[in-house]
Amino acid sequence: MAILKDYSSVPSNCEVEINLKLVNEESVEFFIDFRSGPAFPDVHMEIACLKRDFLKLLDDLQQINNAHLSMLETQDPGLCVYHIPQFGEYYYPDYGILQIPENERDEWEPSYKLIFVLDAGFKNHLRATGCGPSLCLIVKMEQINEFVTSLKSEVNSFLSL
């Protein structure tokens, strides 16, 4: 079990939890849960994908860059993770493209906005749509590294059984 919680000075109930169900030489099956506090229902899904894709997704998660938009996904439908950069260019209506100036970035503690999206089309109709329930977390790189390390060690412990 690995949990990635929203980083905030105010306690938050937003979190993504991944529990591995089965790992073999070729594939990984896992349960994923989105929790966002008492005001919203929990969202659960079981996902199966190739093991190499799952491990690549985890590696890519550790390599995100805070200046570039990222879309991380496996070849099999089910889960996609978007990273919205903290320092990228954004279009604001009536203001145009704005970006945090280079000299001000050093004052900010880097955080990473991750949007986890479950493929509802695949779950409901057995066809991938890339659209479905999502949960946005703002996290620190240390949290991402702990989350990925925990999942990789679980994968390895399954294989050593």
Salt bridges, closest charged atoms under 4 A:
GLU15 OE1 - LYS5 NZ 3.31
GLU15 OE2 - ARG35 NH1 2.69
GLU17 OE1 - ARG35 NH2 2.48
GLU29 OE1 - LYS21 NZ 3.80
ASP33 OD2 - ARG35 NH2 3.90
ASP33 OD1 - HIS44 ND1 2.20
ASP42 OD2 - ARG35 NE 3.83
GLU46 OE2 - LYS21 NZ 2.84
ASP59 OD1 - LYS152 NZ 2.32
ASP60 OD1 - LYS56 NZ 2.85
GLU102 OE1 - ARG105 NH1 3.73
GLU109 OE1 - LYS140 NZ 3.80
